[in-house]
């Protein structure tokens, strides 16, 4: 188990290193000169040169990358070029909002997807199977932005049940926070629930046709107990898919937060890209990548815990 953990941690660190290079070069590939954005109406060469020197924009790329990485490992992502606020402070303010939205979306996805997948597998070929499959196809096909606009039109504009946009901190007003996060969480969790439904159905059908289930069935094991044991062995697939889908949730949060005007990471990155705010883009994207790598590392370890054969195979290779 120790060798397996070390191998996974080293792979995660290598992935994070490569991602830092991609983020660094990708940000600088954006069209436009950030010095021009910062200068505003003052576009004389002296002002532009002073801005480039102040933010290190005129240094060679290897020097810029070294400064970026050496400061990032210390939690220092520099200052925002727009308002001179530390990027780390902006991230600390915005990150809990996106984490809350992601957690709620995962809850929605699990609450809808897993039971629907179980019902579809157990009642294969019946009305429940067709209904769950149809809803899963709908969830995979409908874009987040369209579903978000439709939800606002129905539940906010027409029925006036929920606010259309805005955010209230959970510490400030828990009830109002829930009211404002219901629609975004449901919109973001719809796609996840569709993926989890399909994977749960597929994994459970495979387990229900396995030899050990057929043997238990021939011995008179009840149907609920049979499904319970098969579901336990299907969880490895569901856990893996859930970890991989968190990346899709993060990317979907960009659109969802923009539609519902939620001050999270998604809206922060969009605003930073429009303003050519290099430090904010680099810091926000790098933290997002680090979180995604960490989540997948935890998923690998959880998967190895649920499947001892993978743990032994990883230790011997």
Secondary structure, DSSP 8 states (H G I E B T S, - for coil): -HHHHHHHHHHHHHHHHHHHHHHHHHHHTSSS-HHHHHHTT---HHHHHHHHHHTTTTS-HHHHHHHHHHHHTTT---B-TTT--BHHHHHHHHHHHHHHHHHHHHHHHHHHHHHHHHHHHHTTTSHHHHHHHHHHHHHHHS-HHHHHHHHIIIIIIIS--S-SS----TTT-HHHHHHHHHHHHHHHHHHHHHHHHHHHHHHHHHHHTSHHHHHHHHTT--HHHHHHHHHHHHHHHHHHHHHHHHHHHHHHHHHHHHHTT--SHHHHHHHHHHTT-HHHHHHHHHHHHHHHHHHHHHHHHHHHHH-HHHHHHHHH-
